[in-house]
Amino acid sequence: MQKVNVNVKGTETSKPVSGSDIAKTVGCSTSLVSRVLAGKSRSETAGKIREAARKMNYVPCRVCKAA
């Protein structure tokens, strides 16, 4: 069974959700999304970013993660 993600417009898609998709949804920069999801930022927007990532079924790419 293929996992379905929710894109920026709220419609279902099979394309993986990216940090830029989350940034567009929340209205912030992709670098802030990256820092929050890596646990390196506690900005006031962090909760919104984590919630958007959860709602959009965001799964980090293991290959893309830096060491």
Backbone hydrogen bonds in HBPLUS format (Angstrom, degrees):
<---DONOR---> <-ACCEPTOR-->    atom                        ^
c    i                          cat <-CA-CA->   ^        H-A-AA   ^      H-
h    n   atom  resd res      DA  || num        DHA   H-A  angle D-A-AA Bond
n    s   type  num  typ     dist DA aas  dist angle  dist       angle   num
A0005-ASN N   A0013-THR O   2.81 MM   8  5.29 164.2  1.83 174.5 170.7     1
A0013-THR N   A0005-ASN O   2.80 MM   8  5.29 153.5  1.87 149.3 153.1     2
A0007-ASN N   A0011-THR O   2.87 MM   4  5.65 168.6  1.88 166.5 164.5     3
A0010-GLY N   A0007-ASN O   2.95 MM   3  5.32 159.9  1.99 114.1 120.4     4
A0021-ASP N   A0018-SER O   3.10 MM   3  5.18 125.8  2.41  96.0 109.7     5
A0022-ILE N   A0018-SER O   3.22 MM   4  6.63 155.4  2.28 148.2 154.0     6
A0023-ALA N   A0019-GLY O   2.91 MM   4  6.16 157.5  1.97 146.7 153.4     7
A0024-LYS N   A0020-SER O   2.97 MM   4  6.12 156.3  2.03 143.9 149.1     8
A0025-THR N   A0021-ASP O   3.11 MM   4  6.33 154.2  2.17 142.7 149.6     9
A0026-VAL N   A0022-ILE O   2.95 MM   4  6.17 163.4  1.97 157.6 161.2    10
A0027-GLY N   A0023-ALA O   2.68 MM   4  5.53 148.6  1.78 144.8 154.8    11
A0028-CYS N   A0023-ALA O   3.08 MM   5  5.02 154.7  2.15 132.3 139.4    12
A0033-VAL N   A0029-SER O   3.22 MM   4  6.57 158.0  2.27 144.3 150.0    13
A0034-SER N   A0030-THR O   2.94 MM   4  6.16 159.6  1.98 147.2 152.6    14
A0035-ARG N   A0031-SER O   2.98 MM   4  6.21 160.3  2.02 146.0 150.9    15
A0036-VAL N   A0032-LEU O   2.93 MM   4  6.11 164.1  1.95 154.1 158.3    16
A0037-LEU N   A0033-VAL O   2.95 MM   4  6.09 170.6  1.96 156.1 158.8    17
A0038-ALA N   A0034-SER O   3.02 MM   4  6.10 132.6  2.25 138.8 151.1    18
A0040-LYS N   A0035-ARG O   2.79 MM   5  5.03 157.4  1.84 162.9 156.6    19
A0039-GLY N   A0036-VAL O   2.96 MM   3  5.05 155.4  2.02 104.1 111.8    20
A0046-ALA N   A0043-SER O   3.10 MM   3  5.26 158.3  2.15 106.3 113.0    21
A0048-LYS N   A0045-THR O   3.03 MM   3  5.35 118.8  2.41 107.2 122.0    22
A0049-ILE N   A0045-THR O   3.02 MM   4  6.32 154.8  2.09 155.5 163.6    23
A0050-ARG N   A0046-ALA O   2.94 MM   4  6.20 166.5  1.95 155.7 158.5    24
A0051-GLU N   A0047-GLY O   2.97 MM   4  6.09 157.6  2.02 144.9 151.4    25
A0052-ALA N   A0048-LYS O   2.91 MM   4  6.06 160.1  1.95 145.8 151.3    26
A0053-ALA N   A0049-ILE O   2.92 MM   4  6.11 159.7  1.97 150.6 156.5    27
A0054-ARG N   A0050-ARG O   2.98 MM   4  6.20 155.1  2.05 144.0 150.5    28
A0055-LYS N   A0051-GLU O   2.92 MM   4  6.17 166.5  1.94 154.5 157.8    29
A0056-MET N   A0052-ALA O   2.90 MM   4  5.98 146.8  2.01 146.9 155.7    30
A0058-TYR N   A0053-ALA O   2.87 MM   5  5.00 174.3  1.88 157.9 156.4    31
A0057-ASN N   A0054-ARG O   3.17 MM   3  5.16 162.0  2.20 105.0 109.5    32
A0064-CYS N   A0061-CYS O   3.17 MM   3  5.26 124.7  2.50  97.3 110.8    33
